[in-house]
Structures are given as structure tokens and as C-alpha cells.
Amino acid sequence: MLQEFKKFLITGNVVDMAVGFIFGAAFGTVVKSLVANVIMPPIGLLMGGVDFSSLFIALDGKEYTSLTALDAAGAPAIKVGVFLNDVISFTILGFVMFMMVKAYNRLKAAEPAPEPAAPTGKTCGECGMEIPVAAKSCPYCRTPQ
């Protein structure tokens, strides 16, 4: 069982999956930073100086000056801005992954297809049974081939 597990871990698919997972996690962090620090600030500026990351609705009825103050107080809230940033991050990440899979599929399609194996059998014209290609007569009905 230990040998089977070792073989499973060493196979290319498991290693590829692990590398992909690590790469995906790092890429997700980069996309999240891109949205929070590059994309949303200009959009907020165009919308009258709104900082999307600090948009929230406090559910306890009190006023909080920032998201940090809200979190420090432990107050329940609907964090609209954080959710909006996450939706945009998810959309960008999904689009990039779609493009990567599309490029991968294009590369896979460009690979030549393996040549089909030579047939090892043929069908007898008389009885319809499968017989070896080199057969001089059908072993079932004795019809010459």
C-alpha cells in the first residue's frame, strides 16, 4: 500500500496539480491586489471619490468612521465594498483561467494525433466472424480468404 501511495504521489498528474494549485493561489493574490490597488481606486475617483473597500452598512445602528473601526468594534455589518472587490477579482481570475485553458486546448489540438494501430483482424465475408488478417481461410466456416 505504501508503494502504491508513493507511485501515486510521483506520477505527473499529482505533481502538476500541486504546482497548479500553488500557482493559482499566488495568482489569486496578485489579482486581488490588482483589483484593490489598481482598478478600484480610479473607478472610485470617477464616481466622486468613493473608496469601495470602505463601503459598508453597520447592522447595529451605530456610525463607524472606517471599516477598520467597524472590525475593531466587532460590529456586524454588510461589507458591500469588500464583496464588490471580491466579485471583480473572481471575474478577472475566471477570465484569465478561461484564456489559459483555451490556449492549452489549442496547443493540445496542434499536437499530431497518434497513428492508428494496424488492424489485427478482418471479418469473414461468408460467416461474419472476426479472423486474423493473415488467415488464408476462415477457421469457422473454412471459406478461403
C-alpha positions, 0 to 999 in steps of 0.5 A: 500500500505504501508503494502504491501511495508513493507511485501515486504521489510521483506520477505527473498528474499529482505533481502538476496539480500541486504546482497548479494549485500553488500557482493559482493561489499566488495568482489569486493574490496578485489579482486581488491586489490588482483589483484593490490597488489598481482598478478600484481606486480610479473607478472610485475617483470617477464616481466622486471619490468613493473608496469601495473597500470602505463601503459598508452598512453597520447592522447595529445602528451605530456610525463607524468612521472606517471599516477598520473601526467597524472590525475593531468594534466587532460590529456586524455589518454588510461589507458591500465594498469588500464583496464588490472587490471580491466579485471583480477579482473572481471575474478577472481570475475566471477570465484569465483561467478561461484564456489559459485553458483555451490556449492549452486546448489549442496547443493540445489540438496542434499536437499530431494525433497518434497513428492508428494501430494496424488492424489485427483482424478482418471479418469473414465475408461468408460467416461474419466472424472476426479472423486474423488478417493473415488467415488464408481461410476462415477457421469457422466456416473454412471459406478461403480468404 
